[in-house]
């Protein structure tokens, strides 16, 4: 499970920065913040307490003065590659939307920087789903709240600790993918792992687990390419190192976990609560214990995400404002791609 605490330093790593000079205390950030308590608008600017922030990033888009920005590890990542650091990358499913269908060209770009190999987190999503299904079958819990979204996990841990018992005891797709590399791809032993991510909050998840070394948002990748005047279309398509995922590519879309679970347990969608978006998902979780106080929860699985359109519109993407149909068309088309093209199979031992 994710927490805000960096276990190595005992301190909270920032994922949101506030520029006091640009902040005019309009309090739009407070209006959209699902927890409110991390902001204090009593002074000339909105003061910010990172210990109470869940890292959802809602305030970044809400701020029209450029006073709020997300913090990732992109600068360190690029510098490390220049210095010859041995790095492999894991790429989140939302990349297919952020880079407009050019996920394989993104792999080519990463390889051109010196990344040794690129892995598909969608396959990690298949492993996550399998873990959920096995837990539900073997333990028969009253309810399981999904935890691929670190912002929601941090919300539960910080503000609704009574729900911790419902959190799925399984790794997120990114952590599953990273652990798969460490166990099944031993030729990359000693390599650092960079996550190409749609989410600033992932930085804290990696701090807590110590599995990934860099959280590099897709927004930062796009900014780097624009600054260098680079076009993805100019890079060759490079396949992922691990086997092709099937429905796991849907994880960046609301209900993606639920649809992937259908592969293992047909009909599980009827026992799943799909909910996403600020403030709806927070109202749901805040009232969960009260509503289910004297009875078993109505749903076996809660498939929940912080962002309204899932990870495809995460704070670390460039997709804000993209039409929902356009977003999901990239994902749905990709789900059919392995069937059409027969993407390469891996010779390493298959974790599934």
TIDREN-225688 format. One record per residue (C-alpha): residue number from 1; x, y, z. Coordinates in Angstrom, 1 decimal, padded with zeros to 4 digits. Layout:
<atoms>
<atom NUM <X Y Z>>
...
</atoms>
This chain:
<atoms>
<atom 1 <000.0 000.0 000.0>>
<atom 2 <001.2 003.5 -000.6>>
<atom 3 <001.8 006.2 002.0>>
<atom 4 <003.1 009.8 001.9>>
<atom 5 <006.2 009.0 003.9>>
<atom 6 <009.6 008.5 002.4>>
<atom 7 <010.9 005.6 004.6>>
<atom 8 <014.5 006.3 003.7>>
<atom 9 <014.5 009.9 004.9>>
<atom 10 <011.5 010.0 007.3>>
<atom 11 <010.3 013.1 005.4>>
<atom 12 <007.4 013.8 003.0>>
<atom 13 <008.5 014.3 -000.6>>
<atom 14 <006.7 017.1 -002.3>>
<atom 15 <004.7 016.4 -005.4>>
<atom 16 <003.1 019.8 -005.7>>
<atom 17 <005.0 023.2 -005.5>>
<atom 18 <003.5 026.6 -004.8>>
<atom 19 <005.0 029.8 -006.2>>
<atom 20 <004.2 032.5 -003.6>>
<atom 21 <005.0 035.3 -006.0>>
<atom 22 <002.4 034.1 -008.5>>
<atom 23 <-000.3 033.1 -006.1>>
<atom 24 <-003.0 035.8 -005.7>>
<atom 25 <-005.0 033.8 -003.1>>
<atom 26 <-008.0 033.4 -005.4>>
<atom 27 <-008.5 030.1 -003.7>>
<atom 28 <-009.5 028.1 -006.8>>
<atom 29 <-007.1 025.5 -005.6>>
<atom 30 <-009.0 025.2 -002.4>>
<atom 31 <-012.3 024.9 -004.2>>
<atom 32 <-011.2 021.9 -006.2>>
<atom 33 <-009.1 020.2 -003.5>>
<atom 34 <-010.9 017.1 -002.3>>
<atom 35 <-009.3 017.3 001.2>>
<atom 36 <-009.1 021.1 001.7>>
<atom 37 <-007.0 020.7 004.9>>
<atom 38 <-003.7 020.9 003.0>>
<atom 39 <-004.4 024.5 002.0>>
<atom 40 <-004.5 027.7 004.1>>
<atom 41 <-005.8 030.8 002.5>>
<atom 42 <-005.6 033.0 005.6>>
<atom 43 <-002.6 035.0 004.4>>
<atom 44 <-001.5 036.8 001.2>>
<atom 45 <-001.1 033.5 -000.6>>
<atom 46 <-002.4 030.0 -000.2>>
<atom 47 <000.0 028.2 002.2>>
<atom 48 <000.4 024.5 001.5>>
<atom 49 <001.0 021.6 003.9>>
<atom 50 <002.5 018.7 001.9>>
<atom 51 <001.9 016.3 004.7>>
<atom 52 <-001.8 016.6 004.3>>
<atom 53 <-001.8 016.6 000.5>>
<atom 54 <-002.8 013.4 -001.3>>
<atom 55 <-001.1 014.4 -004.5>>
<atom 56 <-004.2 014.2 -006.8>>
<atom 57 <-003.0 017.3 -008.8>>
<atom 58 <-006.5 018.9 -009.1>>
<atom 59 <-005.1 022.2 -008.1>>
<atom 60 <-002.6 022.3 -010.9>>
<atom 61 <-005.2 022.7 -013.7>>
<atom 62 <-007.4 024.9 -011.5>>
<atom 63 <-004.7 027.5 -010.9>>
<atom 64 <-004.9 030.1 -013.7>>
<atom 65 <-001.9 032.0 -012.5>>
<atom 66 <000.7 029.3 -012.9>>
<atom 67 <001.3 029.2 -009.1>>
<atom 68 <000.8 025.4 -008.8>>
<atom 69 <003.1 022.9 -010.5>>
<atom 70 <003.6 019.1 -010.2>>
<atom 71 <007.0 017.7 -009.2>>
<atom 72 <008.4 014.6 -010.6>>
<atom 73 <011.9 013.1 -011.2>>
<atom 74 <012.3 014.0 -014.9>>
<atom 75 <015.3 016.2 -014.5>>
<atom 76 <017.1 013.6 -012.4>>
<atom 77 <016.1 010.9 -014.9>>
<atom 78 <017.5 012.8 -018.0>>
<atom 79 <020.7 013.8 -016.1>>
<atom 80 <021.2 010.2 -015.0>>
<atom 81 <021.0 009.0 -018.6>>
<atom 82 <023.5 011.6 -019.7>>
<atom 83 <025.9 010.3 -017.1>>
<atom 84 <025.5 006.7 -018.4>>
<atom 85 <023.3 005.3 -015.5>>
<atom 86 <021.9 001.9 -016.3>>
<atom 87 <018.1 002.3 -016.6>>
<atom 88 <015.1 000.4 -017.8>>
<atom 89 <011.7 002.0 -018.2>>
<atom 90 <008.2 000.8 -017.4>>
<atom 91 <005.5 002.7 -019.3>>
<atom 92 <001.9 003.2 -018.0>>
<atom 93 <-001.1 002.3 -020.2>>
<atom 94 <-002.1 006.0 -020.4>>
<atom 95 <000.9 006.6 -022.7>>
<atom 96 <-001.2 005.4 -025.7>>
<atom 97 <-003.4 008.5 -025.1>>
<atom 98 <-000.8 011.0 -024.1>>
<atom 99 <001.3 010.2 -027.1>>
<atom 100 <-001.7 009.8 -029.5>>
<atom 101 <-001.2 006.2 -030.4>>
<atom 102 <002.6 006.3 -030.7>>
<atom 103 <003.5 004.2 -027.7>>
<atom 104 <006.0 002.2 -029.6>>
<atom 105 <007.6 005.3 -031.0>>
<atom 106 <007.9 006.5 -027.4>>
<atom 107 <009.9 003.3 -026.7>>
<atom 108 <012.2 004.2 -029.6>>
<atom 109 <012.7 007.7 -028.1>>
<atom 110 <013.5 006.3 -024.7>>
<atom 111 <016.0 003.9 -026.2>>
<atom 112 <017.6 006.8 -028.1>>
<atom 113 <018.3 008.4 -024.7>>
<atom 114 <020.1 005.3 -023.4>>
<atom 115 <017.3 003.4 -021.7>>
<atom 116 <018.3 -000.2 -022.0>>
<atom 117 <014.8 -001.8 -022.2>>
<atom 118 <011.2 -000.8 -022.0>>
<atom 119 <008.4 -002.8 -020.3>>
<atom 120 <004.6 -002.5 -020.6>>
<atom 121 <002.8 -001.8 -017.3>>
<atom 122 <-000.3 -003.1 -018.9>>
<atom 123 <001.1 -006.6 -018.3>>
<atom 124 <001.6 -005.6 -014.7>>
<atom 125 <-002.1 -004.7 -014.7>>
<atom 126 <-002.9 -008.3 -015.7>>
<atom 127 <-000.8 -009.5 -012.7>>
<atom 128 <-002.6 -007.1 -010.4>>
<atom 129 <-006.0 -008.3 -011.5>>
<atom 130 <-004.9 -011.9 -011.1>>
<atom 131 <-003.9 -011.1 -007.5>>
<atom 132 <-007.2 -009.4 -006.8>>
<atom 133 <-009.2 -012.4 -008.2>>
<atom 134 <-007.1 -014.9 -006.2>>
<atom 135 <-007.6 -012.9 -003.0>>
<atom 136 <-011.3 -012.7 -003.5>>
<atom 137 <-011.6 -016.4 -004.3>>
<atom 138 <-009.4 -017.6 -001.4>>
<atom 139 <-010.3 -015.1 001.4>>
<atom 140 <-013.9 -014.2 000.4>>
<atom 141 <-013.6 -010.7 001.8>>
<atom 142 <-016.7 -008.5 002.3>>
<atom 143 <-015.3 -006.0 -000.1>>
<atom 144 <-012.1 -005.0 -001.8>>
<atom 145 <-011.2 -001.4 -002.7>>
<atom 146 <-008.8 -001.2 -005.5>>
<atom 147 <-005.5 000.6 -005.0>>
<atom 148 <-003.7 001.3 -008.3>>
<atom 149 <-004.5 005.0 -007.6>>
<atom 150 <-002.0 006.3 -005.0>>
<atom 151 <-004.0 009.5 -004.4>>
<atom 152 <-007.0 007.5 -003.2>>
<atom 153 <-004.8 005.2 -001.1>>
<atom 154 <-003.2 008.2 000.5>>
<atom 155 <-006.7 009.7 001.1>>
<atom 156 <-007.8 006.5 002.8>>
<atom 157 <-004.7 006.3 004.9>>
<atom 158 <-004.7 009.9 005.9>>
<atom 159 <-008.4 010.8 006.2>>
<atom 160 <-010.3 007.5 006.3>>
<atom 161 <-008.1 004.9 008.1>>
<atom 162 <-011.1 002.8 008.9>>
<atom 163 <-011.2 001.8 005.2>>
<atom 164 <-007.6 000.5 005.2>>
<atom 165 <-008.9 -003.0 006.0>>
<atom 166 <-010.7 -003.0 002.6>>
<atom 167 <-007.7 -002.1 000.5>>
<atom 168 <-006.6 -004.8 -001.8>>
<atom 169 <-003.4 -006.5 -000.4>>
<atom 170 <-001.8 -006.5 -003.8>>
<atom 171 <000.7 -004.3 -005.7>>
<atom 172 <-000.3 -001.7 -008.2>>
<atom 173 <000.4 -002.5 -011.9>>
<atom 174 <003.6 -000.4 -011.8>>
<atom 175 <004.9 -002.2 -008.8>>
<atom 176 <003.9 -005.6 -010.2>>
<atom 177 <005.8 -004.7 -013.4>>
<atom 178 <008.9 -003.5 -011.6>>
<atom 179 <008.9 -006.7 -009.4>>
<atom 180 <008.5 -008.8 -012.4>>
<atom 181 <011.6 -007.3 -013.9>>
<atom 182 <013.6 -008.0 -010.8>>
<atom 183 <012.5 -011.6 -010.6>>
<atom 184 <012.2 -012.7 -014.2>>
<atom 185 <014.6 -010.4 -016.1>>
<atom 186 <017.7 -010.9 -014.1>>
<atom 187 <019.9 -009.6 -016.9>>
<atom 188 <018.8 -006.2 -015.7>>
<atom 189 <019.8 -006.8 -012.2>>
<atom 190 <021.4 -003.6 -010.8>>
<atom 191 <019.6 -001.4 -013.3>>
<atom 192 <017.5 001.5 -012.0>>
<atom 193 <013.8 001.6 -013.0>>
<atom 194 <012.1 004.7 -014.4>>
<atom 195 <008.3 004.8 -014.5>>
<atom 196 <006.8 006.8 -017.3>>
<atom 197 <003.7 007.8 -015.5>>
<atom 198 <000.5 009.9 -015.7>>
<atom 199 <000.5 010.7 -012.0>>
<atom 200 <002.6 012.9 -009.6>>
<atom 201 <001.4 010.9 -006.6>>
<atom 202 <003.3 007.8 -007.9>>
<atom 203 <006.4 009.5 -006.6>>
<atom 204 <005.4 008.8 -003.0>>
<atom 205 <004.4 005.2 -003.8>>
<atom 206 <007.9 004.6 -005.1>>
<atom 207 <009.4 006.2 -002.1>>
<atom 208 <007.5 004.0 000.3>>
<atom 209 <008.2 000.7 -001.6>>
<atom 210 <011.7 001.5 -002.8>>
<atom 211 <011.0 -000.5 -006.0>>
<atom 212 <011.1 002.2 -008.7>>
<atom 213 <013.8 004.9 -008.8>>
<atom 214 <012.2 007.7 -011.0>>
<atom 215 <008.7 008.9 -011.5>>
<atom 216 <008.8 010.6 -014.9>>
<atom 217 <005.4 012.1 -016.0>>
<atom 218 <004.3 012.1 -019.5>>
<atom 219 <003.9 015.8 -019.3>>
<atom 220 <007.6 016.1 -018.6>>
<atom 221 <008.4 013.9 -021.5>>
<atom 222 <006.3 016.0 -023.8>>
<atom 223 <007.9 019.2 -022.5>>
<atom 224 <011.4 017.8 -023.0>>
<atom 225 <010.6 016.9 -026.6>>
<atom 226 <009.1 020.3 -027.3>>
<atom 227 <012.2 022.0 -025.9>>
<atom 228 <014.5 019.8 -028.1>>
<atom 229 <012.2 020.2 -031.1>>
<atom 230 <011.8 016.4 -031.3>>
<atom 231 <008.8 014.6 -032.9>>
<atom 232 <007.8 011.1 -031.9>>
<atom 233 <007.1 010.2 -035.4>>
<atom 234 <010.8 010.4 -036.3>>
<atom 235 <011.7 007.6 -033.9>>
<atom 236 <011.4 003.9 -034.8>>
<atom 237 <008.8 001.7 -033.3>>
<atom 238 <010.3 -000.5 -030.6>>
<atom 239 <008.4 -003.4 -029.0>>
<atom 240 <008.1 -003.8 -025.3>>
<atom 241 <010.4 -006.3 -023.6>>
<atom 242 <007.7 -008.3 -021.9>>
<atom 243 <004.7 -010.3 -023.3>>
<atom 244 <001.8 -008.4 -024.8>>
<atom 245 <-001.0 -007.6 -022.4>>
<atom 246 <-004.7 -008.3 -023.3>>
<atom 247 <-007.3 -006.4 -021.4>>
<atom 248 <-004.8 -004.9 -019.0>>
<atom 249 <-004.3 -002.1 -021.5>>
<atom 250 <-007.7 -000.8 -020.3>>
<atom 251 <-006.5 000.0 -016.8>>
<atom 252 <-006.0 003.7 -017.7>>
<atom 253 <-009.7 003.9 -018.5>>
<atom 254 <-012.5 004.0 -015.8>>
<atom 255 <-013.6 000.5 -015.2>>
<atom 256 <-010.5 -001.0 -016.7>>
<atom 257 <-009.8 -003.2 -013.7>>
<atom 258 <-013.4 -004.4 -013.8>>
<atom 259 <-013.2 -005.3 -017.5>>
<atom 260 <-009.9 -007.1 -017.0>>
<atom 261 <-011.2 -009.1 -014.1>>
<atom 262 <-014.0 -010.3 -016.4>>
<atom 263 <-011.3 -012.3 -018.1>>
<atom 264 <-010.8 -014.4 -015.0>>
<atom 265 <-014.3 -014.2 -013.4>>
<atom 266 <-017.1 -013.7 -016.0>>
<atom 267 <-019.9 -011.8 -014.4>>
<atom 268 <-017.8 -010.0 -011.8>>
<atom 269 <-018.8 -006.6 -013.3>>
<atom 270 <-022.2 -007.2 -011.7>>
<atom 271 <-020.6 -007.2 -008.3>>
<atom 272 <-018.3 -004.2 -008.9>>
<atom 273 <-018.9 -000.6 -008.1>>
<atom 274 <-017.1 001.5 -010.7>>
<atom 275 <-016.6 005.1 -009.5>>
<atom 276 <-014.1 007.8 -010.4>>
<atom 277 <-013.6 011.6 -010.4>>
<atom 278 <-013.3 014.4 -007.9>>
<atom 279 <-015.4 015.0 -005.9>>
<atom 280 <-017.7 012.0 -006.5>>
<atom 281 <-015.2 009.3 -005.5>>
<atom 282 <-014.2 011.1 -002.3>>
<atom 283 <-017.8 011.5 -001.2>>
<atom 284 <-018.3 007.8 -001.9>>
<atom 285 <-015.3 006.8 000.2>>
<atom 286 <-016.0 009.3 003.0>>
<atom 287 <-019.5 007.8 003.5>>
<atom 288 <-018.6 004.2 002.8>>
<atom 289 <-018.2 003.0 006.5>>
<atom 290 <-021.3 005.0 007.6>>
<atom 291 <-023.5 003.5 004.9>>
<atom 292 <-022.2 000.0 005.4>>
<atom 293 <-022.0 000.1 009.2>>
<atom 294 <-024.4 -002.6 010.0>>
<atom 295 <-024.4 -004.6 006.8>>
<atom 296 <-022.2 -006.2 004.3>>
<atom 297 <-021.2 -003.9 001.4>>
<atom 298 <-023.3 -004.2 -001.7>>
<atom 299 <-020.3 -004.7 -003.9>>
<atom 300 <-017.4 -007.2 -003.8>>
<atom 301 <-015.0 -004.9 -005.7>>
<atom 302 <-014.8 -001.1 -005.8>>
<atom 303 <-012.9 -000.1 -009.0>>
<atom 304 <-012.1 003.5 -008.1>>
<atom 305 <-009.8 006.2 -009.6>>
<atom 306 <-009.2 009.8 -008.6>>
<atom 307 <-009.4 011.3 -012.1>>
<atom 308 <-012.7 011.8 -013.9>>
<atom 309 <-011.5 010.1 -017.1>>
<atom 310 <-009.1 007.8 -015.3>>
<atom 311 <-005.4 007.8 -015.7>>
<atom 312 <-005.8 008.9 -019.3>>
<atom 313 <-006.4 012.4 -017.9>>
<atom 314 <-004.0 012.3 -015.0>>
<atom 315 <-002.4 015.4 -013.7>>
<atom 316 <000.9 014.2 -015.2>>
<atom 317 <-000.5 013.9 -018.8>>
<atom 318 <-001.1 016.4 -021.5>>
<atom 319 <-004.7 015.2 -022.1>>
<atom 320 <-006.7 017.8 -020.2>>
<atom 321 <-009.5 018.9 -022.5>>
<atom 322 <-009.3 016.0 -024.9>>
<atom 323 <-012.8 014.6 -025.7>>
<atom 324 <-013.6 011.4 -023.9>>
<atom 325 <-014.4 009.5 -027.1>>
<atom 326 <-011.0 010.4 -028.6>>
<atom 327 <-009.2 009.3 -025.4>>
<atom 328 <-010.9 005.9 -025.2>>
<atom 329 <-010.6 005.2 -028.9>>
<atom 330 <-006.8 005.1 -028.5>>
<atom 331 <-007.2 002.6 -025.7>>
<atom 332 <-009.8 000.4 -027.3>>
<atom 333 <-007.8 000.3 -030.6>>
<atom 334 <-004.7 -000.8 -028.7>>
<atom 335 <-006.6 -003.6 -027.0>>
<atom 336 <-007.1 -005.2 -030.4>>
<atom 337 <-003.5 -004.5 -031.5>>
<atom 338 <-001.8 -007.7 -030.2>>
<atom 339 <-004.4 -009.8 -031.9>>
<atom 340 <-003.9 -007.9 -035.2>>
<atom 341 <-000.1 -007.7 -035.2>>
<atom 342 <001.0 -010.6 -033.1>>
<atom 343 <003.3 -008.6 -030.9>>
<atom 344 <006.5 -010.4 -030.0>>
<atom 345 <006.4 -013.0 -027.2>>
<atom 346 <009.0 -013.0 -024.5>>
<atom 347 <011.4 -015.9 -024.0>>
<atom 348 <011.7 -015.2 -020.3>>
<atom 349 <009.6 -017.3 -017.9>>
<atom 350 <006.0 -016.0 -018.0>>
<atom 351 <004.8 -014.8 -014.6>>
<atom 352 <001.3 -015.8 -015.5>>
</atoms>
